[in-house]
Amino acid sequence: METKEIPNYVKNFLQTAVIVDEKAFFSVGPNIKEHSDIKVPGRHNQELAEKSYVKIDSSSENLDALDTASIINSFLKYGIFCGVISDWSSDYNETIKKADIVVLDWYLEPNNPDKTLNILKSLKEELFNQDSLKIIAIYTGNQDFDDIREKIKRSLNLHTTDEAAIKPDIIFNNGRVNLYAKPGVNLKEEYENRSIEEEELPMQLVKDFASMTAGLLPGIALTSLAAVRENSFRVLNKFSSELDPAFLTQRVLISNPDEAEQQMVTHIGEELLCLMGDAVYEEKPAGLAEIVKWLDNQNQDIFNFGPKKNLNLEETIEMIEIGLDQSKLKNHKRSPTEGFSKEDSQILDKKLAWIMNSRAVYNNQHPKLDQGTIISYIESDEEKYLLCIRPSCDCVRIKLKTDFYFLRLSQSEEKNKRSKIVVSINGQVSLFEIDFKKSYWDSFTFSPDQTLQYVKAESVKAESDNISYYFKDTKGKRFSWIGQLKSEYTHRVSQHLASTLSRIGADESEWLRRQLFVQ
């Protein structure tokens, strides 16, 4: 990837980098006067001063020395602020967790990689728990990349399957550890291109991040996130402290004062949505030009959308530009996804449908039983699924035992016009039909949390350290929390339910109702 090919959203997203190297030094530039006499103030201990100013041998013979001045300047060219830590301690853990790019020396102690491995363990845990995104580089004077890689894998308990595709790099969670050598290191032939000058390292890491986040949807996501980072003041300016008195009034006037915070979160979210929408409209990270690049990268001359449904590259681009109904495949009844991917198109379509109809619920806040909540329970060794239809306004401010009503969900892959949703269960996406028949409604009674005044889910930690949630009714029956539909989908289900219940029956001619006059 050339520098000019690095997408703008990558440059806009990356903001911070941290270098950890015990032999880091800052070279004196041509425009900086070097002071030969530095007087230590009398109130300072001379021994402490000598420890604070460590001189590093920056000669070419010392391959582990690191000129951080050139790296910092190169990072600044990309708008990335870079900090340097030359004397590592656990006090800096939070610092490196906040960085987008982390550069580590392999030996932070003489011939001992333990400090580096401990940092990697901490970063791995953070990437797993917080679902954050980070690229990590080992920039070292050590030439044995295979040994470094194996030690990292063992320490992090990783089991990489696709060795050839990523060697010598290591991919885990949402992170990536890339191995690079400082100038002059004698590497094996297969790793010769991994020796990089200091000033070239930032450009390479930005390219690596771009490669790690390449794709149409990642482009939209990073463009959106970068817009939030860049425009945070606009949101703060709108939700300023000037309005604090009005916010307090809102809090004291609503029946459940604790809900005031979440009300503001909803409105702040709307502001962020506008910022993200504007950024995506302007940058077009998944516009036609980027789609053409994506198609070119597939290295296909022909795209197969089904039996006798082949399109060449130009025809495929035209279909994407004008839409399926105006293309040569206008009567095609199968999902075009099978033409764009070698993977199971049904699974890919279901995953995107699940993202679009379900709301994310993270571990910081326990789910509550609400309109659109999907739960399951075991009956006669069979797992049954339910969708809560109690209106959201009646799911809060509850003080007594309360009945909740549910529609039944049944797994079905049949192609029909019945209402369907996609649900993710233990990482597997499945298609469910919603049964609106009143005779199939279910009702269970729950007691609210007396402080929160809503039915709060309890948590349980599985052996895999994953947290799952469940509700328990007044009879002790346990219901597993599965997910939460987005509000617009929940409202559509409610509207469909209301129209089903309001149907008007009339005695009419069966000949007319069945349209038997049609020959």
N, C-alpha and C positions, 0 to 999 in steps of 0.2 A: 504494500500500500504506500503510494507516494504521499508526501506531506500535503499537497494540494487536494488529495482525495479524502483527507480526514474530514468527516462530516462536521458542520458547524455545531450541531447539537452536542457532540463530544467535547469540542473546545469550550462551549458555553457551560457544560455541566461540570467539568473538572475544575476545581478551585484550590485544592490544598494538597501538599505533599510533605512527607516527613522522611528525613534521612537519619538512620541510626548507624554510626560507624565510629569506633573508638579511635581510629587513626585519621579522622577528618581534620583538614586544615583549610584555612581561608587564605588563598594566595593574594598578595598585595597587587592591585591593579596599577596601571601606568599613571592614573590620575590621582592616586592616593599617596600622600607623603608617609613614608615609613618613619616612625619615631624610634630613635635609638635609645633614648633615656626615658624610662617610665618610672616615675617615683611612686612608691607605695605609700598611701597616707599612713601617718603614724599610728592611728588608732586601729589599723589592721595588723593582723599577725603576719609576719614575713613568710612563715611556713605555709600558711593558707594561701597567700598570694602565689607562691611557687607552684602549689598544686592546681591553682585556677588557670594558670597560663602554661599549658602543655605545648611544647614545641614538637612538631611532627617532622620527621625526615621525609621530605617530598621529592627526594631524588628518584631517578628512574630505577635505581636498584631496589627500592622499597615498593614492591608491587601492590602492597595493601594500603598505601597512603591514598587518600582521596581528596582531590581539590574540589571542595564544595562550592567555591565561588563560581566556577564555570557551570556547574549543575544548576545552581540557584538562578543565574542569569538566563540559562536556557529555559528553565521552567517559567520564568517571568515573561518570556516571549510568547508563551501560550496563555498568559493571564493566570498562571498557577503560582500561588504563594508557597514557598518552601521553607521549612524549618529544619535545623540540624541538631541532633543529639549526639554528643561525643562521649558522654559518660552515662550509660544507660542505668536506670533504676525503675522499679515498678511504679514509681510516682508518675511516669510518663505514659502509663497504659492508656488512660483516657485520651491523651493527646493523639496517639497513633490511631486509636479507634475512630477518631473524627476525620482522619485524613482520607482522601480519595486514593492516593498513591503512597505506598510505603516502600522505602528502599532500605534493605538491611545488609550489613556485612555478615559473612558466615561466621567469622570468629570475632565475637565481642569481648572475648577473653583469650589469652594466648593459647592457640591450638585447642580451643574448647568451644563447640557450637551450642552449648546448653542454653545460654541466654537467648540466642536467636531462636532455638526450638521452642523455648517458653513463650517468646513473643508470638510465634506462629500459632501456638496452641491458644493463646488468648484471642488472637484475631479470628481463628477458626470458630471459636465459641461465640464471638460477637457476630460473625457472619451468619451463623446458624440461628442464634436467638433473635437477632434483630432484622434478619432478612436484608442486610445491607449489601452494598456492592463495592468491591475494592479490588485493586490490582496490587500485588506484592512482588517486589523484585529482590532476589539475592544478588548483590553486586560485589564480587569477591575476587581476591587474588589467588584463591585456591583453584587448582586446575582439574580436580577429580569431580566432575559434575555427576557422574553415575553414583558415586559414594554419597554426595550431598543429597541427591534426589532420593535415594533409598532410605537415608536417615530421616529425612523429612516425612516420607510416607509412613515409616514405622512409628515415628513420634506422634503423628496426627491420626494414626490408625486408618490409613487410606488404602483402598484396594482398587487401583486403576486398572481398567480392562483394556482400553485402547492405547497401549503403550506406544506404538509406532507413530500414531497421529499427533501426539502432543509432546513426545520426548524432546528435550529434557524437562519441559514444563510440567506443572502439577495443577490440576483443576479440582476444586472441591466447593460444595455449596454455591455461593454466589461470588466466590473469589478465585484467584488464580495466582500461583507462584511461578514467576519466570526467572530463569537462571541466566545471568550475564557475568562476563569476566572483565576485570579491569585491564587496561592496555598492557601489553607485553606478556600476558599469561600464555604459556605454551599449552594449548588445548588439543584434544584429540581432533582428528581431521573432520569428523562429523559435526563437531561443535565450533569449528573455526570462526563461523560467522557470528558467534556469541561474544566475541571480544569487542568491546565498544569503548570509545573515548568518552570521558566524563561529559563533555558538552553535547554529545550525541545521545546520551542515555534518556533525557526527558522526552525527546522526539520519539524514540523507540517505544517508551512506555505509553505515550499517548496513542501511538499506533496500535499497541497491544490492547489498550482499553477499547479502541474503536473496533478492533477485530473481535474482542470478547462480547461486545454489545451490538454487533452487526445485525441488521434485519429491519424490516419495515415497522413492525410493532415496537421493538426496542427503540427505534428512532422516534416514534410518536411519544413513547413514555419518557425518554430522556429530554426531548424538547420541552415537554410539559413540566418536568421536574426542574429543568434549568430556568424556565420562566418563573417558577415559584421562587427559586433562589434569588434571581435577579430583581424581582419586583416586590420583595417582602416589605419594603418601606411603604409602597402604595397601599398595601393592606393595613399596615400598622397606622398609616395616616388616616385611613377611613375609620378604623376601629380605635380611635385615640382615647387617651385618658380623660379628655374633655367630656366624653359620654359616660364616664363611670357613674355619676349620680343617676342618670337615666337608666343605666343597667341595674342599679340597686333598686330603683322603683319597679322595674320589670320583675325583679326577683321577689320582692315582698308582695306583689300583687297576684302572682300566680299561686295556685293552690299547693303545688309542690315546689318550693323555692330552689331545691337542688337541681331542678331541670333547667334553670336559667342558663347554666354553662353550656349544656348541650344544644340549647336553642341558638346560642351565638355561634357554636361550632358549625351548625348547619348554614348559617348566613356567611360565615367566613369561607366555608367550602364553596359557596356559590361565587364568591369573588375570585377564588383561586381557579375555579372552572372557567371563568371569563378570561383570566390571564393565560391559562393553558390553551384555550381555544384560539385566542389571538396569535399566540406564538406558533402553533401548528399551522394555522392558516398562512402565516407569513413565511415560515421556513419550509413548509411542505416536505417533511421528512419521509412521507410515504406517498408523495405525488407521483405523477406519471414518469418523470425523469428518474426517480429512485427505483420505481418498479421496473423500468427498462434495465437498469443496472442489475437489479435482483434477478431478472430473467436471464440476462447475459451470464451471470455467475453460475447458473444451473448447467451451463455447457450442454444445452440441448438444442437440436435443430427442429425437432418435432415434439409437440406436447400432446399426449394421448389422453383424451377426456372420455374415453369409452370405446366400445366396438365401432369401428368405422367413423370415429369422431376425432380425427387427428388434425391439428392446426400447426402450421409452421410458426416461426417466431414473429413474423410480421402480422400474421392473422391473430395470434394470441395477444399481441400488444393492442391491435385494433379492438378486439373483444373487450379488453380491460378498459379501453378508453371510452367506448360507446355503450358498453353494457351487454349482457348475455342476450337479452330479448331483441337486440338490433343486429346481432352477429350471425355467423353461419350456424351457431348452435342454439338458435332461438327456440327450437322445440325440444331441446335436450332436457331430459327429466332427471338426470343424475347430478350429483354435486360436482362442480368443476374442481373441487379440491383435489380429486384423484389425478387431475392433469398437472397440478402444480407441485405435487409431493409424491415421493416414493413410499411414504409411510401410510398407515391405515387412515384414509380420509375421513371415515366415520368418527374415529377417535378425535382427530383434530377438530372437526366440526363441532363435536359435542363439547370439547374443552372451551372453545371460544363462546359457544352458546351459554355454557355455565358461567363464564366470566361476565357475560352480558346480562344474565338474568339473576345473578346472585350477588349479594353484598358481602364484602370481606368483613370478618370479625376477628380481631386479633386478641392475643392472650392477656393484654393489659386490662381488659374489661370483660367481666363474665357476661355471656349472652343473657338476654331476658326473653321470657315467653311473650311473643308479640304477634301481631298480624303478619303473616308471611313466614313465620318460623316453621321449619321442617324438623319433625322429630320421628323417632321410630321406637318400637317396643317389640318384645318377643311374646308370641302367643302360639302355643302348640308347636314349639320348635321352629316357628316361622317368623321372620322379621317383617313387620308391617309398618308402613310409612304414612304419616299424617301431615296435613298442612293447616296451620292455625288460621282461622278466619275471624276471630274476635277483633273488632275494630281497635286500632292502636290507642285511640283516646280512652278506651275502656280497659286497656291493659296496664294503665298507670293509676296512681292515686287509689290503690286497692288496700283496704284495711282488713277485710274479712275473707273467708273462704269464697272462692269464685269459680263458677263453671266456665270452661273454655270449650269452644266448639271447633271441630276439625273436619276437613274434607279428606277422603281417602286417596292415596296415591298408589298406582300400580305400575310396575315396570312393563313397558310395552315398546316394541320396535315397529309396530304396525303403522302403515302409512294411511292416516285418515285425518279428518278435520277436527278431531277432538283436541281440547287444550292440552298442551304438553309443556313440561319444564325439564331442564337438565339438572341433575343433582350429582354432586361429587361425594362419594362415600369411600373413605379410606384411600383416597387418591384415584379411585376408579370412577369415571363419569358414566352415568346411566340416564336413559330417557324414561320419564314417568308421565303417565296420563293422570289428569285430575278428574275425579268422579264427582259430578255436581248433584247427583240424585240425593234428595233429602233423606230417603230411607237408609242411605249409607253414611250419614253424618255420625260422628262420634263425639261424645262429651265426657270430659274428665274434670274433676274439681281439684284446684290447687290453692295452697296458702301462700300469701305474699310475704316477702321480707318486710318486717315491721318498720324498719328504718327507711328502706328504699321505696316501699309501697308498690312493688311490682314483684312478679315471680322471677326469681334469680336462679340461674343455673349453678349447680355445684360442679366442682372440678375434680378430676382424678388423673393421676400421673401413671402412664403405662410404663412397661418395662423398657420401651424404646425411648423413654424420656418425653414422648409426645403427650400433650395434655388434651384430654377429652372432657366433654361436659354432659351433664344429664339433669333432668328435672324429676322430681318425685311428687306424685299426687298425694292427696290426703289419705288414701288407702295404702300407701307405700309402694305403689306401682312405679317402676322406674322407666323413664323415657330418655333415650339418647338424643342429644342435640346434634342435628345433621348440618343445618345451614340456615341462611336467612335470605329470602327473596328481596330484591330491590323494591323500593316503594312503588315505582310505576308499574311493575309487574303484579305486585300485590293488589293495587287498585284495579288493575284490569281483571284479575281473578274475581274481585268483589263485584265489579260491574257485571261480569258474565253470570255470576251467581244470582245477582238481583234480577237480571233479565230472565233467567231460568225460572225463578220463583214467581215472576209476575206474568207468566204466560196465561192467556185467557182461553179457556176451553169453550167450544161451541159445537152444537149438533150440526153437522154439515153432510153434504152428499159425499159418500165414499168414492163414488165414481169421479167426482170432481177433485177430491183431495189426492187420490192416487193418480190423477191425470191419465185415466184409462182411455180418454178420447185421443191420446197421441198414438198414432199407428206406427 
